[in-house]
């Protein structure tokens, strides 16, 4: 029996149906789901906006779903290559709102390294009508 390890990354602010479907899809594909969850400070530094929910609130929500086996806290000091190497995932999956080049840039890894590590990249199809940005916009209207 194989144990496919799937690594994913995200903020999961204002947890919604799209997040739930994404994590369910991760579970369809992988056996062990490892999430790198961004801290509030990290989100502010990479996106320029504050999260609505705190890291602790987002962490508790995700853990409550039962769809993630392990959660790693991502700060500005994290280097993804050593983290990913220590996890040794078979798959890295992100939403299709990421491009492949954004994935390499944001995780500070290269295609050559991914190929060398024999990691499969998957881009999950997201519902374009349900995402955190559209919810934020509806709230602030």
Backbone as numpy.savetxt, mean C-alpha at the origin, in Angstrom:
# Nx Ny Nz CAx CAy CAz Cx Cy Cz
2.08 -27.07 -0.69 1.24 -25.88 -0.69 2.12 -24.64 -0.69
1.85 -23.73 -1.61 2.65 -22.51 -1.68 2.13 -21.48 -0.69
3.00 -20.57 -0.32 2.62 -19.46 0.54 3.09 -18.19 -0.15
2.25 -17.67 -1.03 2.62 -16.47 -1.77 2.55 -15.25 -0.87
3.68 -14.56 -0.74 3.73 -13.33 0.06 3.48 -12.14 -0.85
2.50 -11.34 -0.46 2.14 -10.16 -1.23 2.43 -8.92 -0.38
3.22 -8.01 -0.92 3.58 -6.76 -0.26 2.82 -5.62 -0.94
2.24 -4.75 -0.12 1.58 -3.58 -0.66 1.87 -2.39 0.23
1.56 -1.22 -0.24 1.87 0.02 0.46 0.72 0.98 0.31
0.49 1.80 1.32 -0.56 2.79 1.19 -0.77 3.61 2.44
-1.73 4.52 2.31 -2.11 5.41 3.41 -3.41 4.93 4.04
-4.36 4.55 3.22 -5.66 4.03 3.66 -6.37 5.03 4.57
-6.34 6.30 4.17 -7.05 7.34 4.91 -8.52 7.29 4.51
-9.40 7.60 5.43 -10.84 7.54 5.18 -11.21 6.20 4.54
-10.92 5.13 5.26 -11.12 3.77 4.75 -12.50 3.64 4.10
-12.53 3.16 2.86 -13.77 3.09 2.08 -13.84 1.78 1.30
-14.93 1.62 0.56 -15.18 0.39 -0.20 -14.03 0.06 -1.15
-13.43 1.06 -1.77 -12.30 0.82 -2.68 -11.12 0.19 -1.96
-10.85 0.66 -0.73 -9.79 0.06 0.07 -10.12 -1.39 0.40
-11.36 -1.63 0.79 -11.80 -2.97 1.14 -11.63 -3.92 -0.05
-12.09 -3.50 -1.23 -11.97 -4.33 -2.43 -10.50 -4.60 -2.77
-9.66 -3.58 -2.61 -8.23 -3.75 -2.88 -7.64 -4.83 -1.97
-7.92 -4.73 -0.67 -7.38 -5.72 0.28 -7.97 -7.11 0.03
-9.24 -7.17 -0.36 -9.83 -8.46 -0.72 -9.12 -9.05 -1.94
-8.82 -8.21 -2.93 -8.10 -8.67 -4.11 -6.69 -9.15 -3.75
-6.04 -8.45 -2.81 -4.73 -8.90 -2.33 -4.84 -10.31 -1.79
-5.92 -10.59 -1.06 -6.12 -11.91 -0.45 -6.48 -12.99 -1.46
-7.09 -12.60 -2.55 -7.38 -13.57 -3.62 -6.07 -14.02 -4.25
-5.12 -13.10 -4.38 -3.86 -13.37 -5.06 -2.81 -13.95 -4.13
-2.67 -13.36 -2.94 -1.61 -13.77 -2.02 -2.16 -14.52 -0.83
-1.26 -15.27 -0.18 -1.63 -16.01 1.04 -1.28 -15.21 2.29
-0.17 -14.50 2.25 0.27 -13.66 3.36 0.35 -12.24 2.85
-0.39 -11.33 3.49 -0.45 -9.94 3.04 0.33 -9.07 4.02
1.32 -8.36 3.48 2.16 -7.47 4.27 1.93 -6.06 3.75
1.47 -5.18 4.64 1.16 -3.80 4.27 2.17 -2.86 4.88
2.73 -1.99 4.06 3.56 -0.89 4.53 2.63 0.32 4.64
2.29 0.70 5.87 1.33 1.78 6.12 2.08 3.06 6.46
1.82 4.11 5.71 2.51 5.39 5.88 2.07 6.11 7.15
3.04 6.65 7.87 2.73 7.46 9.05 2.15 8.80 8.59
1.55 9.52 9.51 0.97 10.83 9.21 2.04 11.78 8.67
3.21 11.78 9.30 4.31 12.67 8.89 4.80 12.32 7.49
4.89 11.03 7.21 5.35 10.59 5.89 4.37 11.04 4.81
3.08 10.89 5.07 2.07 11.33 4.10 2.18 12.83 3.86
2.33 13.60 4.92 2.46 15.06 4.78 3.68 15.42 3.94
4.78 14.73 4.17 6.01 15.03 3.43 5.97 14.62 1.97
5.28 13.53 1.65 5.26 13.09 0.25 4.11 13.69 -0.55
3.01 14.07 0.14 1.84 14.55 -0.60 1.51 16.01 -0.32
2.02 16.52 0.78 1.73 17.91 1.12 0.41 18.10 1.85
-0.29 17.03 2.18 -1.54 17.18 2.94 -1.55 16.26 4.15
-2.32 16.67 5.14 -2.46 15.88 6.35 -3.50 14.79 6.14
-3.32 13.70 6.84 -4.34 12.66 6.82 -5.51 13.12 7.69
-6.69 12.63 7.39 -7.87 12.91 8.22 -7.81 12.02 9.47
-7.56 10.74 9.24 -7.43 9.78 10.34 -5.96 9.65 10.73
-5.71 9.48 12.01 -4.33 9.31 12.47 -3.81 7.94 12.05
-2.51 7.79 12.14 -1.90 6.50 11.83 -2.54 5.40 12.68
-2.69 5.65 13.96 -3.26 4.64 14.86 -4.69 4.27 14.46
-5.49 5.25 14.06 -6.86 4.96 13.62 -6.86 4.14 12.33
-5.98 4.50 11.41 -5.89 3.76 10.15 -5.38 2.33 10.39
-4.39 2.21 11.26 -3.83 0.90 11.61 -4.92 0.00 12.21
-5.67 0.51 13.17 -6.72 -0.28 13.83 -7.80 -0.70 12.83
-8.18 0.20 11.94 -9.20 -0.11 10.94 -8.73 -1.25 10.04
-7.51 -1.15 9.56 -6.97 -2.18 8.66 -6.85 -3.51 9.38
-6.35 -3.50 10.59 -6.22 -4.76 11.36 -7.59 -5.39 11.60
-8.61 -4.54 11.83 -9.96 -5.04 12.11 -10.56 -5.77 10.91
-10.12 -5.45 9.71 -10.66 -6.13 8.52 -10.28 -7.60 8.49
-9.17 -7.94 9.12 -8.69 -9.32 9.06 -8.08 -9.69 7.72
-7.84 -8.70 6.87 -7.34 -8.95 5.52 -5.83 -8.75 5.37
-5.17 -8.31 6.44 -3.73 -8.04 6.40 -3.08 -8.83 7.53
-2.00 -9.54 7.19 -1.31 -10.34 8.19 -0.30 -9.53 9.00
0.41 -8.64 8.33 1.44 -7.84 8.99 1.37 -6.40 8.49
1.59 -5.46 9.41 1.64 -4.04 9.05 2.99 -3.49 9.48
3.69 -2.87 8.54 4.96 -2.19 8.82 4.71 -0.69 8.77
5.20 0.01 9.75 5.06 1.47 9.80 6.10 2.09 8.88
5.63 2.95 7.97 6.53 3.61 7.02 6.72 5.06 7.42
7.97 5.41 7.65 8.34 6.79 7.98 9.24 7.33 6.89
9.63 8.57 7.02 10.54 9.17 6.03 11.92 8.52 6.07
12.24 7.85 7.16 13.56 7.23 7.30 13.64 5.83 6.70
12.49 5.26 6.33 12.50 3.90 5.79 13.17 3.84 4.43
13.90 2.81 4.24 14.44 2.47 2.93 13.70 1.21 2.51
13.03 1.26 1.38 12.17 0.16 0.96 12.93 -1.09 0.55
14.07 -0.90 -0.11 14.79 -2.07 -0.60 15.15 -3.03 0.54
15.74 -2.56 1.66 16.01 -3.50 2.75 14.74 -4.11 3.35
13.68 -3.30 3.45 12.41 -3.82 3.99 11.87 -4.91 3.09
11.81 -4.64 1.80 11.28 -5.61 0.85 12.18 -6.85 0.82
13.50 -6.66 0.88 14.42 -7.80 0.91 14.18 -8.68 2.13
13.92 -8.04 3.28 13.71 -8.82 4.50 12.38 -9.59 4.45
11.40 -9.04 3.76 10.09 -9.70 3.63 10.13 -10.80 2.58
10.89 -10.58 1.53 11.00 -11.50 0.40 9.64 -11.82 -0.21
8.92 -10.78 -0.65 7.60 -11.05 -1.25 7.73 -11.67 -2.63
6.71 -12.41 -2.99 6.62 -12.92 -4.36 5.99 -11.87 -5.27
5.16 -11.02 -4.67 4.37 -10.05 -5.42 4.38 -8.71 -4.70
4.49 -7.64 -5.47 4.20 -6.29 -4.97 2.98 -5.82 -5.74
1.93 -5.44 -5.00 0.70 -4.99 -5.65 0.32 -3.61 -5.15
0.00 -2.74 -6.09 -0.48 -1.39 -5.78 -1.69 -1.11 -6.66
-2.37 -0.02 -6.38 -3.50 0.37 -7.21 -3.05 0.86 -8.57
-3.96 0.82 -9.53 -3.58 1.27 -10.88 -3.53 2.79 -10.98
-3.70 3.48 -9.85 -3.46 4.92 -9.84 -1.96 5.21 -9.77
-1.15 4.19 -9.57 0.30 4.30 -9.64 0.74 3.89 -11.04
1.80 4.50 -11.53 2.44 4.02 -12.75 3.65 3.20 -12.32
4.18 2.43 -13.24 5.35 1.62 -12.90 6.52 2.50 -12.50
6.72 3.61 -13.22 7.84 4.50 -12.87 7.63 5.16 -11.50
6.37 5.49 -11.15 6.10 6.04 -9.82 6.43 5.02 -8.75
6.12 3.76 -9.01 6.42 2.70 -8.06 7.92 2.64 -7.81
8.72 2.62 -8.86 10.17 2.56 -8.71 10.69 3.81 -7.98
10.19 4.97 -8.38 10.64 6.22 -7.75 10.27 6.28 -6.28
9.02 6.00 -5.99 8.53 6.12 -4.61 9.17 5.10 -3.68
9.35 3.88 -4.16 9.96 2.85 -3.33 11.49 2.85 -3.40
12.03 3.71 -4.25 13.48 3.83 -4.40 14.12 2.49 -4.75
13.50 1.82 -5.70 14.00 0.55 -6.20 14.05 0.63 -7.73
14.69 -0.33 -8.35 14.79 -0.32 -9.81 14.13 -1.56 -10.40
13.82 -1.47 -11.67 13.25 -2.62 -12.39 14.25 -3.77 -12.36
15.52 -3.45 -12.50 16.55 -4.49 -12.49 16.56 -5.22 -11.13
16.41 -4.46 -10.04 16.40 -5.08 -8.72 15.17 -5.98 -8.56
14.01 -5.49 -9.02 12.77 -6.29 -8.97 12.96 -7.58 -9.76
13.54 -7.47 -10.95 13.77 -8.65 -11.79 14.75 -9.61 -11.11
15.82 -9.07 -10.53 16.81 -9.89 -9.85 16.20 -10.64 -8.66
15.31 -9.95 -7.94 14.65 -10.55 -6.78 13.49 -11.47 -7.18
13.16 -11.47 -8.48 12.08 -12.30 -9.02 10.73 -11.97 -8.36
10.47 -10.66 -8.25 9.21 -10.18 -7.67 8.28 -9.78 -8.80
7.05 -10.24 -8.74 6.04 -9.87 -9.73 5.37 -8.57 -9.30
5.20 -7.64 -10.23 4.47 -6.40 -9.96 3.07 -6.53 -10.50
2.09 -6.17 -9.66 0.69 -6.17 -10.09 0.08 -4.81 -9.79
-0.74 -4.35 -10.72 -1.46 -3.10 -10.55 -2.94 -3.43 -10.53
-3.55 -3.27 -9.36 -4.95 -3.60 -9.15 -5.84 -2.53 -9.76
-6.87 -2.93 -10.43 -7.82 -1.99 -11.02 -8.67 -1.35 -9.93
-8.60 -0.03 -9.83 -9.37 0.72 -8.83 -10.65 1.26 -9.44
-11.66 1.43 -8.62 -12.89 2.09 -9.04 -12.60 3.59 -9.09
-12.67 4.21 -10.26 -12.31 5.63 -10.36 -13.28 6.56 -9.62
-14.44 6.05 -9.22 -15.44 6.91 -8.59 -15.38 6.86 -7.07
-14.60 5.93 -6.52 -14.47 5.88 -5.06 -12.99 5.87 -4.70
-12.53 7.00 -4.24 -11.16 7.12 -3.77 -11.10 8.22 -2.71
-10.03 8.22 -1.95 -9.93 9.16 -0.84 -9.98 10.60 -1.31
-9.36 10.90 -2.44 -9.36 12.28 -2.94 -10.78 12.74 -3.25
-11.58 11.88 -3.91 -12.95 12.30 -4.23 -13.79 12.46 -2.97
-13.55 11.62 -1.97 -14.28 11.76 -0.71 -13.89 13.05 -0.01
-12.59 13.36 0.03 -12.12 14.62 0.63 -12.79 15.81 -0.07
-12.84 15.75 -1.40 -13.45 16.86 -2.16 -14.93 17.01 -1.85
-15.63 15.89 -1.69 -17.06 15.97 -1.34 -17.25 16.57 0.05
-16.37 16.24 0.98 -16.48 16.75 2.34 -16.24 18.26 2.38
-15.30 18.74 1.59 -14.92 20.16 1.66 -15.76 21.06 0.75
-16.69 20.49 0.00 -17.54 21.31 -0.87 -18.46 22.19 -0.09
